[in-house]
Amino acid sequence: MTIAAQRGYAKGRAKRAEIIERATALFGEAGYRGASLREIASRCGISHPGLLHHFATKEALLIAVLEHRDEQDVAEFFTPPGRGVARLRRTVELAERNQRRRGIVELYTVLSAEATAADHPAHDYFVRRYRASRSSMREAYEQVREDGALRDGVDPDLAARELVAVMDGLQVQWLLDGCTSDMADLVRRHVQERLTVPL
């Protein structure tokens, strides 16, 4: 690859990253259906055809936005995935980080609600994501049980479903109360009640 080609490739990656960042903000503000590719292109300082060069459809851009968020979270909090209590601790740390990312939390909350409709372009993504989240948390609670640190009577599958529901429900409340509540502390307390060791 020539130096000119490398520069062009790097420039294209930078523009793609900017498009994802601007789309994340607009999807968070207006929801998927309320956001337009033309508005995203305008915010990026490019033409509509220029945006389509990077993302052929609005659906492709939406999935890129969601996958980018997941990749960042996995890289920072779950690589390596951790085991048992350590994985649950990282989940609380993710809630702490989310308290500094209103735009991302808003995007996720708006889109996950919209995507309950079977015809929404992110429907399948969220179905897969919720299954994966519950599976990951169930595995963590099962490991906690194997390590003798799970309270008697706590079912790992139910605990996993509850934790995912608590985190998502707290995000909605946090947004509605002006981001003043401490989501991470409430998640920490919820998890701690199911353990026999300090989180």
C-alpha positions, -999 to +999 in steps of 0.1 A: +000+000+000+014+034-010+018+062+016-010+082-002-033+051+000-024+048+037-033+084+043-066+080+025-074+049+045-066+067+078-087+097+067-116+074+058-114+057+092-113+090+110-144+102+090-162+070+097-155+074+135-168+110+134-200+098+116-205+072+143-199+098+170-224+124+155-250+097+148-247+085+184-255+120+196-284+125+172-300+091+178-298+098+215-315+132+210-342+122+184-344+084+185-337+063+154-369+073+136-365+110+143-329+112+131-321+117+094-290+108+075-290+143+060-288+158+095-260+135+105-241+144+073-246+181+080-232+177+115-202+159+100-197+186+074-201+162+045-228+157+018-255+131+020-238+111-008-206+114+011-221+098+042-236+070+021-201+063+009-193+052+045-227+038+054-250+027+026-282+028+048-294+043+080-298+008+093-262+000+087-252+032+106-274+024+135-259-011+139-224+004+136-233+029+164-246+001+187-217-023+180-191+005+186-206+012+220-205-025+229-169-029+216-158+000+238-175-014+269-162-049+264-126-037+258-126-015+289-146-036+314-147-073+302-114-080+286-105-105+300-141-113+311-133-119+347-148-145+369-177-145+394-175-116+419-149-098+398-172-098+368-201-085+389-177-058+402-169-048+367-206-045+359-209-020+388-179-001+374-197+001+340-227+016+357-203+042+373-189+050+338-224+054+324-231+081+349-206+102+330-221+094+295-256+107+294-257+107+256-248+070+254-273+061+282-300+081+264-292+065+231-294+030+245-326+037+265-344+053+235-334+027+210-340-003+232-376+009+238-381+016+200-366-018+191-393-037+209-412-033+176-404-064+155-399-042+124-373-019+140-339-023+123-322-028+157-348-054+170-326-084+163-296-066+177-313-060+210-328-095+212-292-108+208-278-083+232-302-090+260-297-127+256-259-123+258-262-099+288-284-123+307-262-153+298-230-134+309-246-124+343-260-159+348-225-173+343-211-148+367-236-157+394-231-195+388-193-189+393-201-170+425-221-200+437-193-224+427-170-202+448-193-204+478-201-167+478-237-167+467-264-164+494-286-194+500-318-194+478-304-171+451-311-186+417-283-175+392-307-173+362-333-151+381-305-130+396-291-123+361-325-113+348-331-090+378-297-074+375-302-066+338-337-052+346-324-032+376-296-016+355-319-007+326-347+006+349-322+027+369-310+043+336-345+054+328-350+069+363-316+085+362-324+102+329-358+114+342-345+128+374-319+149+357-290+125+362-288+132+399-293+097+414-264+074+420-271+044+396-238+027+404-244+027+442-279+012+437-265-015+414-238-022+439-263-026+467-285-048+446-256-071+438-242-071+473-275-083+487-270-116+468-234-122+479-219-135+512-186-117+505-178-080+500-183-069+464 
